[in-house]
Amino acid sequence: YNDKDIKHYSLDAVSRGIGYVPQGTFLFSTTVRENIRFVNPQLTQEQVEHFAKLADIHDDIEQFPEGYDTEVGERGVSLSGGQKQRIAIARALATQAEFLILDDALSAVDAQTEARILENLRAIRRNESTIIATHRISSIMHADEIIVLDKGQIVERGTHSELLTNEGWYSQMYEEQQLQQKVDQGGETLG
């Protein structure tokens, strides 16, 4: 990293440089604000709201009974899966880490919300690395590089357009997901 062997960095330095959001997000039994500020308790309300907006959760929070002071309950029990994921994304963005890893962290949000979050990430993370592990091609189709793994082995690698022309697993999955999206939106008559 930065032309140095990663072994020359302390574990603390490496961990501070990585923001991570797993699919199974964990929220603490405290307020929405404190969940976002968890990684940086000095964040101002304005900064908390900034990260919440980037994660497309601010408007939802504003509708909560007590806004940012709303208690989320044990493990976020009072929130939907998508709301939990977006609060966890806001918390990871608050780390301002050079590396952001989203491990299927958009699985519980709808396509429009996913698109807004990804657009925000592209805008603010131009010079930083973001790794997105997902089964949804819509989450990665604008990536600089896409890597398809099968049983831990790289089976395809390239950009979205390159992988579509290969007619491999990626291309087949893209076609399936496009068809499923049409069905979900009311579909076209098959005939």
Protein Blocks (a to p, Z undefined) as FASTA:
>chain_A
ZZiafklpcfklmmmmpccddfbdcdddddfklmmmmmomkbcfklmmmmmmmnopmmmm
mmpmnlmmlcebjhhlmpcfklmmmmmmmmmmmnopabdcdehklmmpcfklmmmmmmmm
mmmmmmbccddddfblklmmmpfbdcddeehiafbgcdfklmmmnopmklmmmmmmmmmm
mmmnnpaadZZ
